[in-house]
Amino acid sequence: MESTPDVSGGALGGSPSSGGGEVAASSRYESQKRRDWNTFLQYLRSHQPPLGLARCSAAHVLEFLRYLDQFGKTKVHVAGCPFFGIPCPPGPCPCPLRQAWGSLDALVGRLRAAFEENGGRRDDNPFAACAVRIYLREVRAFQSKARGVSYDKKRKKPPPPPPPPPPPAGDMGTPSLST
């Protein structure tokens, strides 16, 4: 039985939280990054021919991302599907399950950091290569069209203007007319 790599960013097995908020989130991030890094190294070892990290290129990263696609859980409609571009399709269809763009983007970010933490030079980081960024941009654009969802960054609303200061204590607000 083949195990499926967890690239979703979620903790496996519901690990207990330490209640430390930011510390727990950081710890989850670090353990997910370590799992992702080990999965990538295993992929390189099982590659034919086996690859060392020093020989790894952006092409191998793209190959790895395409390999992971088969374990995805996100329905991505193909161009001929009647539900192409519909965010909430009314029925089932035979379209493939793929890795969601957001999961791939987060995975690449974690692997990019792990590469440098494990002795890789920033200038040689295959996860930071232009080809990888282009691939992620294309996946995002296609999934946005196919799923009928927008991946545009949500802009924060500007904060409301502060309320006007209260009138001074001695002032009653309107001038009185004296006769």
Beta strands, then each sheet from edge to edge (+ up, - down):
strand 1: 74-75
strand 2: 97-98
sheet 1: 1+ 2-
end
